[in-house]
Structures are given as structure tokens and as C-alpha cells.
Amino acid sequence: MVDSQLKEEVSFSRESLDVYGDAHPKALLKNIQEEGDYLKLLESQHIVSSDQFEKNTLLQLFRLAAKYESNPERYSTPLKGKILISAFYEPSTRTRLSFESAWHRLGGDIMSITDRATTGIAKGESLADVAEMFNNYGDCVVLRDSSESSVQEMMGSLRIPIINAGNGIDEHPTQALADLYTIFKWKPELLKSELDESDRIRVGIVGVPNKMRTVRSLLKLFSFFPEIFEEVVIIHDGSSDSIFDEHQLEQLEDRGLNVRVSTQFNSSLPELDVIYINAIAWVGNDYQSFGESFILDANSPIKEDAIILHPLARGEELATELDETSHNWYFAQARGAVFLRMALLTCMCQRMERVMDVI
């Protein structure tokens, strides 16, 4: 009886991996030819905005992430001897632990700060001075702060690379990288050199682009691949006077992205291949909710083969009853973020040569 029950549990576990999308990274290895020179562009670079990437570098970064995710046990020491300074001055669970997990999986050591009240900043020390000290203590900094200017203030004094892990309502580039990586794992044929019209996708983003850093960064990454999108629909509740900053929409459209704005939630859902939903934005020193009336649950008119993405943490906008359905790719999204960040950190810390020759 015990053996039979164990077999059923193991079988369910394997099926769950398929449902949650974790069985697909190897498809990216087949669809992206390795060209490691593009990753050298990331060596010792600060990662502040999605704008700073270019298409070929993104593809190679996704390929390296897929390499890690496909064979995680083969990569345990690329960052041995390196130290990460994990500075999270704004509350975080997933992003902080994701970065720290990525660094540990690569064999590095970590110094973690989770409360600015325990640092010299509470005494009035400038971020520039903090950055100068960081140069002596670590090899890379990951910073989250509620102020949009904090990353820029530290960059002027840093001689080690820094990653923006969320700065106010501005950007969250590594979350966007993980989001796009998830979409390519879900549908690797989007990477074909000649994409059929029928393979293009329609994405709905439930959120406010000028208030939500995850949405802002993701739209910028989408604009590097306009050919894969039939349409990107921005769905909002109409409560904001403006949902785009000046020139924000113009930048996306100039890059070829087809963007449409709608306040119709349920009527839009049946058309969407990917639903990206978010409801929370960091504004000033507090969180604000947008689109609380938009809720995805088992009764929502979602296409049978559509997937749902969410940067998490979620509220009532995403019902837990969807967790056991094939629509759930948000758990795979969170899992894949670890491997994406492993790839990025390896390149930034100039250890790429330690993994490129490992199959």
C-alpha cells in the first residue's frame, strides 16, 4: 500500500512539473544558437534598466539560464570566492531570496541587509559613502529601495557592479527578464527565425505602466521582440488619469510594438494567449493597489491554452483555485527567475568562461 501511494505521489509530482512549465528549458537550447560573445557585454556592467539590453544579448542570457535550469547540479562553483552584498531597503521575499538562492547555487558567499534602520543610513550616511564602503566588502551589489534615485546615487561611487532589484515605481529589470524567459519556455517556437503569423501571440497586461515597475520593465523588453506579438493589450480600471509617462507609449510604438489600451477586463480575456496580472505598486513609502475589481478565478473566460503570469506577491486578483490548472505559469515564473539571475550574475562577475564549455 505504501509503495503504491508513493508511486502515485511521484507520478503527480512529475505531472505537476509539466503543468507548471518547468520541463521546457531544454527547448530553448535547441532554438537559440550559442554565441557567448554577446554575454561579454554584461561583464562588470551595472544593471539598472531594461533599456540597456539588446536583443542578441537577451537571447544568449535566456540560453544560459536554460542551461542552468536544465542541468542545475552541474553548476555549483562559478562564483566561488565571490561575495554578494544583498541590500534590500524595501520589503521583499521572492526577489531577495531568489537572488540569494542564485548566488548560493553558484558557490558564492552573501552579506545580507534587510533593514536600513540597522545601517549607517539611519544615522544620515549618504548612499554614495555606503557605496564606497561596499567596494571594499563585496564583488556585486543587489539593491532594492523605495526611492527611484537610490541606484543612481550609489553608481557614482561603485567600482563593483550593481543590480536594480526594484527602485520605487521606476523599474525592476530582472523581474522582466524572468517574465520574458518564462514566455519563451512556454512557447519556444516564438524564437524561430521566420515566425508564422499564426504563431504570434496576444498578451494582456493588467496593470498601470507608469506606476508598476514590473510592467514598465516588461514592456521595454517586449519592444525588443515586436515580431512575436500580434498585440499587447494594457487593461486598467480607468481610475488613473494617465497610465503612461510622457513618451513611454511612444517609445514602445517606435520600436514596433502594437499596443492597445482597454478598460474591458472579462471581454478581453478570451482573446489572450498570455495574461500578466498585477495589482500592487510601490508609491512613495507605501504600497497602492490598482485594478482591485479585476479578479482571475475558475469562472473567468480564459482560453483553454492560455497561461497566467504574476510577479507575486498576489492578492485577491489571482485566485488560488487556478494553482492546479494548466493556466498556472506564475510558479514556473518564480522558479525560473532563480536560473535567470544565476545567468546574469555569472556574466556580470566575469565568470562566464567557467560555464560556457559545460554541456
N, C-alpha and C positions, 0 to 999 in steps of 0.2 A: 504493500500500500504506500509506504514512504517513497520507494523508488518510483512508483507511478506518479505520485504527486510531484516529485522533484522534476521528472521529465516534463510534466505539464508546465511547471513554473519556468523551466529553462526555455521551452518552446515559446511561451508567452513573451519572455524577455527578448528573444530573437525577433519575434514578430513586432514587438514594440520598437526595436531599433529601426526596422523598415518603416513603421508608421511615422516615427519622429524624424526620419530623414538622415539618420547617421550612417546609413550603409552606402552612401553615394559619393564620398570624396574621391575614390579612385577613378570615377568617370572624368573628373577634371584633369587628372594626369594624362588621360588619353586625348583630351580635347585641347590642351594647351601645351605647345612645344616648349621645352625648357630653353630659356635664353637668359642665363644668370646675370649677364652684364647689366641688364635693366635694374636689378636689385642693388647694384653697387651705388646707384644714385641715392639710396637711402642711408648709406654709411655716415654716421655721425650727424645726421640731419635732425633738426627739431621737427616734430610732427604737430602742427598747430591747426591746420585747416584741410578740408577735403580738396580745396582748390589746388593744393601744391602737388597733387599726384598727376600722373599722365597714364594713358590707357595701357600701354605695354607694361609699365611698372606694376599697375594694379593686377594685371593678368598673371604676372610672374609671382606676385605676392600670394595670390589665391592658389597658385600651383604649389608653392612651398607650404602653405597652410594645409592643403590637401595631402601633401607628402607626410607631414607630421600626423595628421588625423588618421591616415591610412595605416601607418606603422609607428604608433607613439612609443612603443618600447625600444625602438632603435635609436632614439634621440634623447639622451639623458645628460650629456655633458657639454653641449656647445657653449654655455655661458659659465662654465666652471671657473671660479676665480673672479667673477664679476659681481658687483653689488648694485642692487636696485634701491633707490630711495622712493618709497611709495608714500606720497604726501597727499592725503585726502582731507582737505579742509572743509568739505561739504559732505554730508552723509552719503554713504554708498555701501552697498552689499555686493551686488553682482560685478560691477566694474572693478572694484578694488580686489576682490577675491579672484576674479578672472585674470587680472594682470599678475597677481602674486602666484597663482597656480601656474601660469605660463612660465614665469621666471624660475620657479622651483623645478618644474618639469625639465627645464634646460640646464639644471645643475647649479644655478646661481644662488647667492645669498641676498637677504632682504632686510632693510631697515624700514619700519612702517610708522607713519604718523597719522593718527586718525582724529586728532582734535587740536586745532590751532591754539586753544587755551593752554596747552601744555608746552608750547614753544615760545621762542623769543618774540614772536609776532605779537603775543598778548602783552608784551612789555613795550610795544611800539617799534620793534625792529622792522626795518624795511625788507620787502621781498628781494630787493637787489642784494642786500647783505646776506640774507638767507641763502640765496643762490650762490654767492661767493663761497660760503661755507660748504655748500653741497659739493662743490668742485673737489673738495678735499676728502669727502666721505664716500662717494659712490661713483658709479660709471654711467648711470642713466637715472632720470627723474620721471616719475609719472605724477602729474598734478591735477587735482580736481579742486576747483574753487568757485564760489558763487559769483565772484567778480569777473567780468569779461576781460579786464586788463591784466589780471594776475600773471598769466603765461608770458605776455609781452614784457612785463616788468622784470621777470626772472631771466628771460632770454638774454638781456643785455649784459648780464654778469656771468652767465653759464658758459663753461668750456666743455661740458658734457651734454649729451642730447636730452631733450625734454619732450614728453608726450602730453598733449592736452587731453585729459580724460573727462572733459566737461567744464566749460567756463561760462557760468550764467546761462543766458539764452542764446549764446553765440554758437558754439559748435561742439560736436562730440565725434571727431573723425573716425576713431577706431570702432565705435558702435556702428557707424555707417558701413565701414569695411566689412564687419561681421555680417551685417544685414545683406549686403550685395553678395558676399561669399555664399550665404545660405540660398539665395535665389539661384545662383549658378549650380549649386549642388542639386537643387530640386529639379532644374531643367538644364542639363549640360548642353543640349542642342542649341541653346541660345548663343553658344560660342562658335558655332560653325562659321566659316569664312563667308559663305553665301547663305544667308538666312532666308528661308521661305517666309512669305507673307503670313502664312497660316501658323507659323511658329512664334510670331511676335506676341507679346503679352500686354494685357491691360492691367495696370496696377492702380489700386485705390489707396490713397494715404489719408487716413482720418486724423487730422491734426491741423495745427496752425504753424505754417513755416517760419513766420517771423518771431515766434515765441518759443518754439520747441527746437532745441539744439540737435536732437536726433534727426528730426525731419529736415532741418536746414542742411545738415551734412549729407544726408542720404540723397536728397535731390541733386546736390552738386555731383555726387558720384554717378547718379543716373545719367547726368548730362554728358558723361564721357562715353556712354553707350546708347545714344539715341536710337540707333537702328534696331534695338531689341524691343522697343516699346511701341505698341500701337497707340497707346495713350496713357498718360499719368493723370489720374483724377484726384484733385485735392478736395476732400469732403470736410466741411466745417459747419458749425451750427448757426452761423450768422450773427453771433453775439459780438464779434470783433469788428470794429470799423474798417480795419485793414488787416489782411492776413499775410501780406508780403511787405518787406522793407523796400525802400527805393532801389530800383534797378535789380532786385532779386529775381523777379519773374523774367525780366528782360534778359538777364544773363543766361538763364536756363533755355529760353527760346532761341537765343542767338547761337547756342550750341546744338540746336536741332531737336530739343526735347518738346514733344507735343503735350502741353499742359492744359487741362480744363478744370475749372472750379465749379463745385456744386454744393448745395445745401441739402440735397436729397440723399439720405442715407440708405434706407431699405430698397428704394428703387434702383440704386446704383449697384448694389451687391451682386445681383445675378449676372452682371456683365464682367465682373472682375476675376482675374486669374490669381492675383495676389492682393490680399487685404492687409495693409500695415496700419495698425491702430495704436494710438497713444492718447492719453488724456491729461497728462501732467507736464507742467513746465516749471522750471525754476526761475522765478521773477523776483529780483531783489534778494531779500534774505528769507524767502518763504516759497512754498510751492503753490501754484494755482492750477485749478482744473478747468479744462476746456472740453466741450462736447460731452458733458455728463449724460445727456439724453441719448447718446448713441451707444447701444449695447449689442454685442455679438453673443448669441446663445444658440441653443439647439433649434430654435424656431426661426432663426434668421435665414433669409433666402439666398444661401451661399451656393455657388456652383459646386457640383459634386466633386470635381477635381481641383478646386481652388485651395490655396494654402493661406494660413493666417500667420502674420509676424507681429511681434510686440517686443519693444525693447525692455519691458519689465522694469520696475515692479508694476503689477497690474492692480486695477481696482474693479469696480462693478462693470466696467465697459467690456470685459472679457470673461465670460462665464467658465467656471471650472468644468462644466459638463462637456465642453469641447475638447478637454485634455485627452480623452481616449478616442478621438476621431482622427481621420487622416488629414483633417484641416490643420492639425496642430504641428506647426513647424517652429513655434516660438521656443520650445525646449531645445530643439536642434540648433536654433539660432544662438541660444546662450552657450550651449556646449561648443559649437564651432568657434565662438569668439575667443576661447582659450587658445586654439590652434592658430587662429589668425594672428593673435597677439604674439604667440611664440614666433611666428614667421617674421613679423615686423621687428620685434626686439632683437632677433638674431642678426638681421641686416643692419639695424642701427648701431649695434655694438661690434660691428666688423668681425663677426664670427661665421659669416655665410659659407666660407670655404670648408668649414667643418661638416657641413651637411649636404652640400651640393653633389658630392661624389658617393653618397649613400643612397642606394636604390630603395 
